């Protein structure tokens, strides 16, 4: 339990600092918007570029591992989308954003740290494989679904172009694509460029978390508690259960199995809010779901760790 607190408590302290700064008037809401634009359009794309550029695309890419994890992710998105629409009567655009919350687990900020603390650095190879495909997979599904529902009434032949245009206007997807190109071509960058990248990367997560605190002050979870509870249940219970079941059926190696289940058990990541903010839909739900599910994950992650071999 202490290890979980050591990982999660600093995250809450940074979020809390952002909340307090906006609440007390020390940091303006305009500043929060600027900070989120910086992280979403510049710092986090740099982080994704660097991570994929330096990833070893080798034998660790086990299809059974990816199927076990991403079947759970896709099921979570489907449950979130349909639940938001038919259980909670949200419009389709809000439903897609809520589905994205159930899709995008916090695989980096908490998933990597928790796996390393629990099983050591050598256990992270499977995590890196999941992380390499995480943003392309999740943003691919989310952007495609959102552009389809936004294009209602548009001839079907125009939808693929709208989806591709939206995908490649997204700075996160561009960062991932450039990282993959750099990896496959074994591209080398001058030391000053990589140092500049590292500086941007160091700013990405703290700035995003601080901005998230300001966002939470703006979007209080009034009237959304049932939806938030639903997101928490899908993210923290259903996704890891599906991954556990498939990982058992595929007889995944122990290290890969533990990494997949523990990553699947993570709360929605900050990109859930980034996606909602990108389209201006269900932002209050997304911001609150990230905070509340992360708090609950202190307990649920402890349970999953106790159950894992």
TALIN-V566018 format. One record per residue. RES is the residue in one letter. PHI is phi in radians with two decimals (none if undefined). NEAR is the number of other C-alpha atoms within 10 Angstrom. D_CENTER is the distance of its C-alpha to the mean C-alpha in Angstrom with 1 decimal. Layout:
BEGIN
res={RES;RES}
phi={PHI;PHI}
near={NEAR;NEAR}
d_center={D_CENTER;D_CENTER}
END
This chain:
BEGIN
res={X;X;X;X;X;X;X;X;X;X;X;X;X;X;X;X;X;X;X;X;X;X;X;X;X;X;X;X;X;X;X;X;X;X;X;X;X;X;X;X;X;X;X;X;X;X;X;X;X;X;X;X;X;X;X;X;X;X;X;X;X;X;X;X;X;X;X;X;X;X;X;X;X;X;X;X;X;X;X;X;X;X;X;X;X;X;X;X;X;X;X;X;X;X;X;X;X;X;X;X;X;X;X;X;X;X;X;X;X;X;X;X;X;X;X;X;X;X;X;X;X;X;X;X;X;X;X;X;X;X;X;X;X;X;X;X;X;X;X;X;X;X;X;X;X;X;X;X;X;X;X;X;X;X;X;X;X;X;X;X;X;X;X;X;X;X;X;X;X;X;X;X;X;X;X;X;X;X;X;X;X;X;X;X;X;X;X;X;X;X;X;X;X;X;X;X;X;X;X;X;X;X;X;X;X;X;X;X;X;X;X;X;X;X;X;X;X;X;X;X;X;X;X;X;X;X;X;X;X;X;X;X;X;X;X;X;X;X;X;X;X;X;X;X;X;X;X;X;X;X;X;X;X;X;X;X;X;X;X;X;X;X;X;X;X;X;X;X;X;X;X;X;X;X;X;X;X;X;X;X;X;X;X;X;X;X;X;X;X;X;X;X;X;X;X;X;X;X;X;X;X;X;X;X;X;X;X;X;X}
phi={none;-1.08;-1.09;-1.10;-1.13;-1.09;-1.44;-1.51;-1.02;-1.03;-1.07;-1.17;-1.14;-1.21;-1.05;-1.10;-1.11;-1.13;-1.06;-1.12;-1.10;-1.30;-1.02;-1.48;1.42;-1.42;-2.46;-1.35;-1.17;-1.11;-1.10;-1.08;-1.06;-1.15;-1.15;-1.16;-1.13;-1.10;-1.20;-1.25;-1.75;-2.30;-1.21;-1.18;-0.99;-1.12;-1.07;-1.18;-1.01;-1.12;-1.10;-1.38;-1.05;-1.69;-1.34;-1.45;-1.45;-2.12;-1.19;-1.18;-1.32;-1.54;-0.98;-1.12;-1.08;-1.17;-1.11;-1.05;-1.32;-1.40;-1.12;-1.09;-1.08;-1.13;-1.12;-1.05;-1.07;-1.08;-1.12;-1.12;-1.08;-1.24;-1.12;-1.09;-1.32;-1.76;-1.60;-2.00;1.00;-1.47;-1.22;-1.10;-1.13;-1.08;-1.09;-1.12;-1.10;-1.20;-1.03;-1.12;-1.06;-1.38;-1.65;-1.71;-1.36;-1.39;-1.37;-1.75;-1.10;-1.92;-1.02;-1.13;-1.10;-1.20;-1.10;-1.11;-1.16;-1.38;-2.22;1.67;-1.08;-1.14;-1.52;-1.55;-1.03;-1.14;-1.04;-1.12;-1.12;-1.10;-1.10;-1.04;-1.75;-1.10;-1.16;-1.03;-1.12;-1.19;-1.18;-1.05;-1.16;-1.11;-1.16;-1.04;-1.10;-1.15;-1.20;-1.15;-1.24;-1.30;-1.64;-0.97;1.61;-1.47;-0.94;-1.01;-1.17;-1.53;-1.13;-0.99;-1.14;-1.13;-1.12;-1.10;-1.08;-1.13;-1.03;-1.63;-1.64;-1.41;-1.07;-1.17;-1.15;-1.09;-1.07;-1.14;-1.09;-1.16;-1.11;-1.15;-1.07;-1.08;-1.17;-1.20;-1.65;0.93;-1.18;-1.97;-2.00;-1.05;-0.97;-1.05;-1.21;-1.16;-1.13;-1.12;-1.03;-1.09;-1.13;-1.11;-1.13;-1.08;-1.45;-1.06;-1.25;-1.04;-1.14;-1.11;-1.18;-1.08;-1.08;-1.03;-1.04;-1.13;-1.12;-1.10;-1.13;-1.31;-1.93;-1.33;-1.39;-1.24;1.30;-1.99;-1.13;-1.17;-1.13;-1.11;-1.08;-1.12;-1.04;-1.06;-1.14;-1.13;-1.24;-1.57;-2.09;-1.27;-1.01;-1.15;-1.14;-1.12;-1.11;-1.05;-1.10;-1.21;-1.07;-1.19;-1.11;-1.45;0.94;-1.07;-0.97;-0.96;-1.12;-1.12;-1.06;-1.11;-1.09;-1.14;-1.17;-1.16;-1.15;-1.11;-1.47;-1.34;-1.16;-0.94;-1.43;-1.09;-1.14;-1.07;-1.26;-0.98;-1.13;-1.07;-1.21;-1.05;-1.81;1.17;-2.22;0.90;-1.17;-1.11;-1.09;-1.10;-1.09;-1.22;-1.10;-1.05;-1.16;-1.20;-1.15;-1.12;-1.11;-1.15;-1.16;-0.99;-1.45;-1.17;-1.14;-1.07;-1.15;-1.10;-1.09;-1.19;-1.42;-1.22;-1.20}
near={9;8;14;18;11;13;17;19;15;11;19;17;14;20;24;18;17;25;22;17;19;21;16;9;9;10;16;14;18;9;13;22;15;13;20;25;17;16;25;22;17;17;26;24;24;27;25;23;25;22;20;25;25;14;16;15;15;8;6;14;16;14;9;17;26;20;15;26;25;23;15;27;28;20;18;24;29;18;20;26;26;18;19;23;19;12;12;14;12;18;14;20;22;22;27;31;32;35;30;33;36;34;35;28;28;23;27;18;16;20;24;22;19;24;23;16;14;14;13;11;12;10;19;19;18;21;24;22;22;23;22;22;14;22;18;17;17;22;21;16;17;24;22;20;21;20;21;20;17;14;15;10;8;11;8;11;8;11;18;13;12;16;19;14;12;16;20;13;11;16;17;25;21;19;24;24;18;18;25;22;14;18;20;12;10;11;11;10;10;7;9;9;10;13;12;11;16;16;14;18;22;14;15;22;20;15;20;25;24;24;28;29;25;28;25;23;20;17;15;14;18;9;9;15;13;11;21;22;14;18;32;24;16;26;30;25;18;20;29;24;18;21;28;23;14;20;24;14;11;15;13;18;11;14;17;23;25;26;28;28;26;25;28;32;27;30;35;30;26;22;25;28;28;21;24;24;21;15;14;14;20;23;26;22;27;32;31;23;31;25;21;16;22;25;15;14;21;20;12;18;23;14;11;19;16;9;9;13;9}
d_center={23.4;24.2;21.7;18.9;20.2;20.5;16.8;15.6;18.5;18.1;14.7;16.6;19.5;17.8;16.3;19.8;21.5;19.8;20.8;24.3;24.8;24.3;26.2;29.1;29.2;28.6;25.7;26.0;23.6;24.3;23.2;19.8;19.5;20.6;18.2;15.1;16.8;17.3;13.8;12.4;15.4;16.6;15.1;11.5;13.2;15.7;13.3;12.0;15.6;17.0;14.8;15.7;19.2;20.0;18.6;21.5;21.3;23.9;24.8;21.6;20.1;21.3;20.9;21.3;18.3;16.1;17.8;17.4;13.6;12.9;15.7;14.0;10.7;13.2;15.4;12.8;12.3;16.1;16.9;14.7;16.4;19.8;19.8;18.9;21.7;24.4;24.0;23.0;24.7;22.0;22.6;20.8;18.7;17.4;17.0;14.7;12.4;12.7;12.1;8.8;7.9;9.4;7.7;3.9;4.6;4.7;6.5;8.0;9.1;10.3;10.3;12.5;14.5;15.3;16.3;18.4;20.1;20.9;22.0;22.5;21.5;23.0;20.6;17.6;18.6;16.9;13.6;14.0;14.8;11.6;9.6;12.1;11.4;7.8;7.2;10.8;10.7;8.0;9.4;12.8;12.8;11.6;13.9;16.6;16.7;16.8;19.5;21.4;21.7;22.5;25.1;27.1;30.7;30.1;31.8;29.6;30.6;28.8;25.4;24.4;25.3;23.3;20.2;20.8;21.8;18.6;16.5;18.6;18.7;15.0;15.0;11.6;13.2;16.4;15.2;14.0;17.3;19.4;18.0;18.9;22.3;22.9;22.2;24.5;27.2;27.1;27.1;28.3;27.8;30.3;29.6;29.5;26.6;24.5;25.4;24.3;21.0;20.7;21.6;18.9;16.3;17.8;17.4;13.8;12.0;15.1;15.7;12.4;12.9;16.5;15.8;13.6;16.8;18.9;16.8;17.2;20.9;21.1;19.3;20.8;20.1;23.6;24.2;20.6;20.8;21.3;18.2;16.1;17.9;17.2;13.4;13.9;16.2;14.3;11.1;13.4;16.4;16.4;13.5;15.0;18.4;18.1;16.8;19.7;22.1;21.4;21.2;24.6;26.1;25.2;26.5;23.7;24.9;24.3;22.0;19.7;19.9;19.0;16.0;14.7;15.5;14.2;10.7;10.9;12.2;9.3;8.6;5.8;3.6;5.8;4.6;5.8;8.8;9.0;9.4;11.8;13.6;14.0;16.0;17.3;16.6;15.8;14.7;16.4;14.9;11.3;12.2;14.3;12.1;9.6;12.9;14.9;12.6;12.0;15.8;16.5;14.6;17.4;19.7;17.8;16.6;20.3;21.5;19.4;20.6;24.1;24.0;22.8;25.7}
END
